[in-house]
Amino acid sequence: MLINVMDFRERPYRWSKVLAVVQNAAEDATADDADPVPDMGGIVIDYAERECVSVREAFLWAERLDGMVTLQLYDHEPDAGEVSDD
């Protein structure tokens, strides 16, 4: 279940290919001004990622996951053999 989103992209208008990372939302609760995350029991996702997905796909993926997660978005860095869209 998607709880929070953090956008770390340096190119925020690029939406078709991003690196999507999810982490346990309880990790965010250590920040001074964070909302508390209730202990729901069940599945805990420490870390998972998907490369080269759209922003929409990233949100849908994170929402479908069991466990409370924070979605982090990063710029997609093409592999050495991949042609850049620039």
Backbone as XML, in Angstrom:
<?xml version="1.0"?>
<chain id="A" units="angstrom">
  <residue number="1" name="MET">
    <atom name="N" x="0.847" y="-1.164" z="0.000"/>
    <atom name="CA" x="0.000" y="0.000" z="0.000"/>
    <atom name="C" x="0.902" y="1.240" z="0.000"/>
  </residue>
  <residue number="2" name="LEU">
    <atom name="N" x="0.672" y="2.119" z="-0.938"/>
    <atom name="CA" x="1.452" y="3.342" z="-1.057"/>
    <atom name="C" x="1.048" y="4.330" z="0.026"/>
  </residue>
  <residue number="3" name="ILE">
    <atom name="N" x="2.015" y="4.791" z="0.815"/>
    <atom name="CA" x="1.768" y="5.718" z="1.921"/>
    <atom name="C" x="2.342" y="7.097" z="1.627"/>
  </residue>
  <residue number="4" name="ASN">
    <atom name="N" x="3.533" y="7.136" z="1.007"/>
    <atom name="CA" x="4.204" y="8.410" z="0.787"/>
    <atom name="C" x="5.009" y="8.345" z="-0.502"/>
  </residue>
  <residue number="5" name="VAL">
    <atom name="N" x="5.309" y="9.518" z="-1.063"/>
    <atom name="CA" x="6.103" y="9.615" z="-2.283"/>
    <atom name="C" x="7.207" y="10.640" z="-2.068"/>
  </residue>
  <residue number="6" name="MET">
    <atom name="N" x="8.399" y="10.291" z="-2.516"/>
    <atom name="CA" x="9.529" y="11.220" z="-2.480"/>
    <atom name="C" x="10.117" y="11.260" z="-3.887"/>
  </residue>
  <residue number="7" name="ASP">
    <atom name="N" x="10.208" y="12.449" z="-4.457"/>
    <atom name="CA" x="10.685" y="12.609" z="-5.831"/>
    <atom name="C" x="12.098" y="13.176" z="-5.814"/>
  </residue>
  <residue number="8" name="PHE">
    <atom name="N" x="13.063" y="12.347" z="-6.178"/>
    <atom name="CA" x="14.467" y="12.746" z="-6.191"/>
    <atom name="C" x="14.989" y="12.972" z="-7.611"/>
  </residue>
  <residue number="9" name="ARG">
    <atom name="N" x="14.090" y="13.090" z="-8.581"/>
    <atom name="CA" x="14.525" y="13.273" z="-9.965"/>
    <atom name="C" x="15.116" y="14.666" z="-10.165"/>
  </residue>
  <residue number="10" name="GLU">
    <atom name="N" x="16.221" y="14.725" z="-10.882"/>
    <atom name="CA" x="16.792" y="16.008" z="-11.275"/>
    <atom name="C" x="16.115" y="16.528" z="-12.537"/>
  </residue>
  <residue number="11" name="ARG">
    <atom name="N" x="15.462" y="15.634" z="-13.256"/>
    <atom name="CA" x="14.739" y="15.991" z="-14.474"/>
    <atom name="C" x="13.262" y="15.648" z="-14.256"/>
  </residue>
  <residue number="12" name="PRO">
    <atom name="N" x="12.521" y="16.483" z="-13.523"/>
    <atom name="CA" x="11.164" y="16.137" z="-13.099"/>
    <atom name="C" x="10.127" y="16.073" z="-14.213"/>
  </residue>
  <residue number="13" name="TYR">
    <atom name="N" x="10.454" y="16.564" z="-15.396"/>
    <atom name="CA" x="9.490" y="16.508" z="-16.490"/>
    <atom name="C" x="9.662" y="15.265" z="-17.345"/>
  </residue>
  <residue number="14" name="ARG">
    <atom name="N" x="10.618" y="14.423" z="-16.992"/>
    <atom name="CA" x="10.789" y="13.140" z="-17.679"/>
    <atom name="C" x="9.976" y="12.104" z="-16.922"/>
  </residue>
  <residue number="15" name="TRP">
    <atom name="N" x="8.925" y="11.612" z="-17.539"/>
    <atom name="CA" x="8.002" y="10.703" z="-16.859"/>
    <atom name="C" x="7.956" y="9.311" z="-17.471"/>
  </residue>
  <residue number="16" name="SER">
    <atom name="N" x="8.478" y="9.133" z="-18.687"/>
    <atom name="CA" x="8.294" y="7.846" z="-19.362"/>
    <atom name="C" x="9.238" y="6.752" z="-18.870"/>
  </residue>
  <residue number="17" name="LYS">
    <atom name="N" x="10.409" y="7.127" z="-18.340"/>
    <atom name="CA" x="11.368" y="6.138" z="-17.841"/>
    <atom name="C" x="11.991" y="6.666" z="-16.559"/>
  </residue>
  <residue number="18" name="VAL">
    <atom name="N" x="11.667" y="6.031" z="-15.449"/>
    <atom name="CA" x="12.245" y="6.400" z="-14.159"/>
    <atom name="C" x="12.717" y="5.142" z="-13.443"/>
  </residue>
  <residue number="19" name="LEU">
    <atom name="N" x="13.493" y="5.343" z="-12.410"/>
    <atom name="CA" x="13.846" y="4.273" z="-11.478"/>
    <atom name="C" x="12.916" y="4.426" z="-10.286"/>
  </residue>
  <residue number="20" name="ALA">
    <atom name="N" x="12.139" y="3.400" z="-10.005"/>
    <atom name="CA" x="11.193" y="3.421" z="-8.886"/>
    <atom name="C" x="11.716" y="2.513" z="-7.779"/>
  </residue>
  <residue number="21" name="VAL">
    <atom name="N" x="11.788" y="3.060" z="-6.579"/>
    <atom name="CA" x="12.263" y="2.317" z="-5.410"/>
    <atom name="C" x="11.191" y="2.399" z="-4.336"/>
  </residue>
  <residue number="22" name="VAL">
    <atom name="N" x="10.888" y="1.276" z="-3.709"/>
    <atom name="CA" x="9.985" y="1.298" z="-2.561"/>
    <atom name="C" x="10.739" y="0.803" z="-1.337"/>
  </residue>
  <residue number="23" name="GLN">
    <atom name="N" x="10.418" y="1.424" z="-0.209"/>
    <atom name="CA" x="10.982" y="1.020" z="1.073"/>
    <atom name="C" x="9.879" y="1.039" z="2.117"/>
  </residue>
  <residue number="24" name="ASN">
    <atom name="N" x="10.112" y="0.314" z="3.174"/>
    <atom name="CA" x="9.171" y="0.251" z="4.282"/>
    <atom name="C" x="8.877" y="1.668" z="4.778"/>
  </residue>
  <residue number="25" name="ALA">
    <atom name="N" x="7.613" y="2.054" z="4.813"/>
    <atom name="CA" x="7.227" y="3.407" z="5.232"/>
    <atom name="C" x="7.596" y="3.684" z="6.683"/>
  </residue>
  <residue number="26" name="ALA">
    <atom name="N" x="7.736" y="2.658" z="7.488"/>
    <atom name="CA" x="8.116" y="2.861" z="8.889"/>
    <atom name="C" x="9.507" y="3.472" z="9.001"/>
  </residue>
  <residue number="27" name="GLU">
    <atom name="N" x="10.355" y="3.287" z="7.984"/>
    <atom name="CA" x="11.690" y="3.894" z="7.988"/>
    <atom name="C" x="11.585" y="5.417" z="7.989"/>
  </residue>
  <residue number="28" name="ASP">
    <atom name="N" x="10.526" y="5.965" z="7.374"/>
    <atom name="CA" x="10.334" y="7.419" z="7.325"/>
    <atom name="C" x="9.981" y="7.981" z="8.694"/>
  </residue>
  <residue number="29" name="ALA">
    <atom name="N" x="9.438" y="7.164" z="9.552"/>
    <atom name="CA" x="8.952" y="7.627" z="10.855"/>
    <atom name="C" x="10.080" y="8.094" z="11.771"/>
  </residue>
  <residue number="30" name="THR">
    <atom name="N" x="11.313" y="7.852" z="11.389"/>
    <atom name="CA" x="12.439" y="8.291" z="12.213"/>
    <atom name="C" x="12.744" y="9.780" z="12.037"/>
  </residue>
  <residue number="31" name="ALA">
    <atom name="N" x="12.194" y="10.402" z="10.998"/>
    <atom name="CA" x="12.402" y="11.843" z="10.793"/>
    <atom name="C" x="11.647" y="12.627" z="11.867"/>
  </residue>
  <residue number="32" name="ASP">
    <atom name="N" x="12.189" y="13.773" z="12.252"/>
    <atom name="CA" x="11.601" y="14.571" z="13.333"/>
    <atom name="C" x="10.151" y="14.965" z="13.083"/>
  </residue>
  <residue number="33" name="ASP">
    <atom name="N" x="9.818" y="15.321" z="11.845"/>
    <atom name="CA" x="8.473" y="15.820" z="11.563"/>
    <atom name="C" x="7.589" y="14.799" z="10.838"/>
  </residue>
  <residue number="34" name="ALA">
    <atom name="N" x="7.938" y="13.524" z="10.938"/>
    <atom name="CA" x="7.213" y="12.479" z="10.211"/>
    <atom name="C" x="5.909" y="12.102" z="10.895"/>
  </residue>
  <residue number="35" name="ASP">
    <atom name="N" x="4.937" y="11.731" z="10.067"/>
    <atom name="CA" x="3.711" y="11.152" z="10.602"/>
    <atom name="C" x="4.025" y="9.741" z="11.096"/>
  </residue>
  <residue number="36" name="PRO">
    <atom name="N" x="3.393" y="9.316" z="12.175"/>
    <atom name="CA" x="3.629" y="7.948" z="12.650"/>
    <atom name="C" x="3.002" y="6.938" z="11.691"/>
  </residue>
  <residue number="37" name="VAL">
    <atom name="N" x="3.659" y="5.810" z="11.536"/>
    <atom name="CA" x="3.147" y="4.730" z="10.697"/>
    <atom name="C" x="2.644" y="3.638" z="11.621"/>
  </residue>
  <residue number="38" name="PRO">
    <atom name="N" x="1.343" y="3.346" z="11.564"/>
    <atom name="CA" x="0.811" y="2.312" z="12.456"/>
    <atom name="C" x="1.372" y="0.935" z="12.109"/>
  </residue>
  <residue number="39" name="ASP">
    <atom name="N" x="1.574" y="0.125" z="13.114"/>
    <atom name="CA" x="2.038" y="-1.243" z="12.899"/>
    <atom name="C" x="0.845" y="-2.079" z="12.472"/>
  </residue>
  <residue number="40" name="MET">
    <atom name="N" x="0.822" y="-2.425" z="11.192"/>
    <atom name="CA" x="-0.299" y="-3.188" z="10.645"/>
    <atom name="C" x="-0.007" y="-4.684" z="10.654"/>
  </residue>
  <residue number="41" name="GLY">
    <atom name="N" x="1.199" y="-5.063" z="11.080"/>
    <atom name="CA" x="1.560" y="-6.474" z="11.036"/>
    <atom name="C" x="1.682" y="-6.920" z="9.589"/>
  </residue>
  <residue number="42" name="GLY">
    <atom name="N" x="1.764" y="-8.191" z="9.357"/>
    <atom name="CA" x="1.792" y="-8.702" z="7.990"/>
    <atom name="C" x="3.126" y="-8.494" z="7.298"/>
  </residue>
  <residue number="43" name="ILE">
    <atom name="N" x="3.053" y="-8.299" z="5.996"/>
    <atom name="CA" x="4.240" y="-8.221" z="5.150"/>
    <atom name="C" x="4.949" y="-6.881" z="5.311"/>
  </residue>
  <residue number="44" name="VAL">
    <atom name="N" x="6.283" y="-6.941" z="5.411"/>
    <atom name="CA" x="7.112" y="-5.739" z="5.465"/>
    <atom name="C" x="8.078" y="-5.801" z="4.286"/>
  </residue>
  <residue number="45" name="ILE">
    <atom name="N" x="8.060" y="-4.779" z="3.459"/>
    <atom name="CA" x="8.967" y="-4.713" z="2.315"/>
    <atom name="C" x="10.107" y="-3.779" z="2.687"/>
  </residue>
  <residue number="46" name="ASP">
    <atom name="N" x="11.307" y="-4.332" z="2.832"/>
    <atom name="CA" x="12.466" y="-3.503" z="3.166"/>
    <atom name="C" x="12.906" y="-2.671" z="1.972"/>
  </residue>
  <residue number="47" name="TYR">
    <atom name="N" x="12.998" y="-3.315" z="0.784"/>
    <atom name="CA" x="13.501" y="-2.622" z="-0.397"/>
    <atom name="C" x="13.101" y="-3.400" z="-1.641"/>
  </residue>
  <residue number="48" name="ALA">
    <atom name="N" x="12.659" y="-2.679" z="-2.652"/>
    <atom name="CA" x="12.406" y="-3.260" z="-3.970"/>
    <atom name="C" x="12.543" y="-2.143" z="-4.986"/>
  </residue>
  <residue number="49" name="GLU">
    <atom name="N" x="12.925" y="-2.488" z="-6.207"/>
    <atom name="CA" x="13.042" y="-1.461" z="-7.238"/>
    <atom name="C" x="12.619" y="-1.996" z="-8.591"/>
  </residue>
  <residue number="50" name="ARG">
    <atom name="N" x="12.228" y="-1.065" z="-9.443"/>
    <atom name="CA" x="11.911" y="-1.364" z="-10.842"/>
    <atom name="C" x="12.555" y="-0.284" z="-11.688"/>
  </residue>
  <residue number="51" name="GLU">
    <atom name="N" x="13.278" y="-0.716" z="-12.706"/>
    <atom name="CA" x="13.961" y="0.223" z="-13.589"/>
    <atom name="C" x="13.168" y="0.427" z="-14.868"/>
  </residue>
  <residue number="52" name="CYS">
    <atom name="N" x="13.320" y="1.615" z="-15.431"/>
    <atom name="CA" x="12.787" y="1.920" z="-16.757"/>
    <atom name="C" x="11.267" y="1.761" z="-16.821"/>
  </residue>
  <residue number="53" name="VAL">
    <atom name="N" x="10.572" y="2.244" z="-15.806"/>
    <atom name="CA" x="9.108" y="2.239" z="-15.795"/>
    <atom name="C" x="8.625" y="3.685" z="-15.840"/>
  </residue>
  <residue number="54" name="SER">
    <atom name="N" x="7.388" y="3.877" z="-16.269"/>
    <atom name="CA" x="6.823" y="5.225" z="-16.276"/>
    <atom name="C" x="6.432" y="5.610" z="-14.848"/>
  </residue>
  <residue number="55" name="VAL">
    <atom name="N" x="6.228" y="6.893" z="-14.636"/>
    <atom name="CA" x="5.789" y="7.354" z="-13.317"/>
    <atom name="C" x="4.460" y="6.694" z="-12.962"/>
  </residue>
  <residue number="56" name="ARG">
    <atom name="N" x="3.552" y="6.599" z="-13.920"/>
    <atom name="CA" x="2.253" y="5.959" z="-13.668"/>
    <atom name="C" x="2.435" y="4.503" z="-13.259"/>
  </residue>
  <residue number="57" name="GLU">
    <atom name="N" x="3.271" y="3.768" z="-13.998"/>
    <atom name="CA" x="3.525" y="2.367" z="-13.658"/>
    <atom name="C" x="4.126" y="2.239" z="-12.261"/>
  </residue>
  <residue number="58" name="ALA">
    <atom name="N" x="4.987" y="3.167" z="-11.891"/>
    <atom name="CA" x="5.601" y="3.143" z="-10.564"/>
    <atom name="C" x="4.547" y="3.300" z="-9.473"/>
  </residue>
  <residue number="59" name="PHE">
    <atom name="N" x="3.628" y="4.253" z="-9.656"/>
    <atom name="CA" x="2.570" y="4.459" z="-8.668"/>
    <atom name="C" x="1.658" y="3.233" z="-8.574"/>
  </residue>
  <residue number="60" name="LEU">
    <atom name="N" x="1.266" y="2.677" z="-9.715"/>
    <atom name="CA" x="0.387" y="1.502" z="-9.704"/>
    <atom name="C" x="1.071" y="0.314" z="-9.032"/>
  </residue>
  <residue number="61" name="TRP">
    <atom name="N" x="2.342" y="0.110" z="-9.328"/>
    <atom name="CA" x="3.106" y="-0.982" z="-8.720"/>
    <atom name="C" x="3.166" y="-0.820" z="-7.208"/>
  </residue>
  <residue number="62" name="ALA">
    <atom name="N" x="3.523" y="0.386" z="-6.741"/>
    <atom name="CA" x="3.651" y="0.628" z="-5.302"/>
    <atom name="C" x="2.314" y="0.453" z="-4.589"/>
  </residue>
  <residue number="63" name="GLU">
    <atom name="N" x="1.242" y="0.877" z="-5.212"/>
    <atom name="CA" x="-0.082" y="0.774" z="-4.585"/>
    <atom name="C" x="-0.523" y="-0.682" z="-4.444"/>
  </residue>
  <residue number="64" name="ARG">
    <atom name="N" x="-0.123" y="-1.542" z="-5.364"/>
    <atom name="CA" x="-0.531" y="-2.953" z="-5.330"/>
    <atom name="C" x="0.256" y="-3.787" z="-4.328"/>
  </residue>
  <residue number="65" name="LEU">
    <atom name="N" x="1.368" y="-3.276" z="-3.851"/>
    <atom name="CA" x="2.209" y="-4.055" z="-2.937"/>
    <atom name="C" x="1.537" y="-4.254" z="-1.585"/>
  </residue>
  <residue number="66" name="ASP">
    <atom name="N" x="1.801" y="-5.402" z="-0.990"/>
    <atom name="CA" x="1.369" y="-5.633" z="0.386"/>
    <atom name="C" x="2.376" y="-4.940" z="1.293"/>
  </residue>
  <residue number="67" name="GLY">
    <atom name="N" x="1.913" y="-4.411" z="2.372"/>
    <atom name="CA" x="2.792" y="-3.669" z="3.270"/>
    <atom name="C" x="2.756" y="-2.187" z="2.940"/>
  </residue>
  <residue number="68" name="MET">
    <atom name="N" x="3.081" y="-1.371" z="3.913"/>
    <atom name="CA" x="3.039" y="0.083" z="3.762"/>
    <atom name="C" x="4.394" y="0.569" z="3.265"/>
  </residue>
  <residue number="69" name="VAL">
    <atom name="N" x="4.411" y="1.229" z="2.083"/>
    <atom name="CA" x="5.670" y="1.613" z="1.462"/>
    <atom name="C" x="5.710" y="3.097" z="1.109"/>
  </residue>
  <residue number="70" name="THR">
    <atom name="N" x="6.930" y="3.601" z="1.034"/>
    <atom name="CA" x="7.212" y="4.919" z="0.475"/>
    <atom name="C" x="7.814" y="4.695" z="-0.900"/>
  </residue>
  <residue number="71" name="LEU">
    <atom name="N" x="7.262" y="5.370" z="-1.902"/>
    <atom name="CA" x="7.779" y="5.295" z="-3.267"/>
    <atom name="C" x="8.779" y="6.423" z="-3.468"/>
  </residue>
  <residue number="72" name="GLN">
    <atom name="N" x="9.954" y="6.063" z="-3.949"/>
    <atom name="CA" x="10.988" y="7.052" z="-4.255"/>
    <atom name="C" x="11.251" y="7.008" z="-5.756"/>
  </residue>
  <residue number="73" name="LEU">
    <atom name="N" x="11.218" y="8.176" z="-6.386"/>
    <atom name="CA" x="11.440" y="8.269" z="-7.826"/>
    <atom name="C" x="12.803" y="8.891" z="-8.097"/>
  </residue>
  <residue number="74" name="TYR">
    <atom name="N" x="13.545" y="8.265" z="-9.014"/>
    <atom name="CA" x="14.861" y="8.750" z="-9.418"/>
    <atom name="C" x="14.914" y="8.804" z="-10.938"/>
  </residue>
  <residue number="75" name="ASP">
    <atom name="N" x="15.835" y="9.615" z="-11.468"/>
    <atom name="CA" x="16.047" y="9.642" z="-12.909"/>
    <atom name="C" x="16.512" y="8.271" z="-13.369"/>
  </residue>
  <residue number="76" name="HIS">
    <atom name="N" x="16.034" y="7.855" z="-14.524"/>
    <atom name="CA" x="16.507" y="6.608" z="-15.126"/>
    <atom name="C" x="17.806" y="6.900" z="-15.861"/>
  </residue>
  <residue number="77" name="GLU">
    <atom name="N" x="18.833" y="6.175" z="-15.528"/>
    <atom name="CA" x="20.118" y="6.321" z="-16.210"/>
    <atom name="C" x="20.237" y="5.190" z="-17.215"/>
  </residue>
  <residue number="78" name="PRO">
    <atom name="N" x="20.289" y="5.507" z="-18.515"/>
    <atom name="CA" x="20.363" y="4.442" z="-19.522"/>
    <atom name="C" x="21.632" y="3.605" z="-19.381"/>
  </residue>
  <residue number="79" name="ASP">
    <atom name="N" x="21.500" y="2.316" z="-19.693"/>
    <atom name="CA" x="22.663" y="1.428" z="-19.702"/>
    <atom name="C" x="23.609" y="1.868" z="-20.816"/>
  </residue>
  <residue number="80" name="ALA">
    <atom name="N" x="24.823" y="1.391" z="-20.770"/>
    <atom name="CA" x="25.827" y="1.787" z="-21.755"/>
    <atom name="C" x="25.383" y="1.456" z="-23.179"/>
  </residue>
  <residue number="81" name="GLY">
    <atom name="N" x="24.674" y="0.347" z="-23.368"/>
    <atom name="CA" x="24.238" y="-0.051" z="-24.698"/>
    <atom name="C" x="22.905" y="0.532" z="-25.117"/>
  </residue>
  <residue number="82" name="GLU">
    <atom name="N" x="22.239" y="1.230" z="-24.229"/>
    <atom name="CA" x="20.910" y="1.774" z="-24.507"/>
    <atom name="C" x="21.034" y="3.167" z="-25.115"/>
  </residue>
  <residue number="83" name="VAL">
    <atom name="N" x="20.192" y="3.439" z="-26.106"/>
    <atom name="CA" x="20.195" y="4.748" z="-26.753"/>
    <atom name="C" x="19.379" y="5.715" z="-25.913"/>
  </residue>
  <residue number="84" name="SER">
    <atom name="N" x="19.934" y="6.888" z="-25.623"/>
    <atom name="CA" x="19.258" y="7.907" z="-24.820"/>
    <atom name="C" x="18.212" y="8.635" z="-25.644"/>
  </residue>
  <residue number="85" name="ASP">
    <atom name="N" x="17.158" y="9.122" z="-24.981"/>
    <atom name="CA" x="16.093" y="9.879" z="-25.644"/>
    <atom name="C" x="16.452" y="11.348" z="-25.803"/>
  </residue>
  <residue number="86" name="ASP">
    <atom name="N" x="17.594" y="11.767" z="-25.305"/>
    <atom name="CA" x="17.961" y="13.196" z="-25.333"/>
    <atom name="C" x="18.144" y="13.717" z="-26.729"/>
  </residue>
</chain>
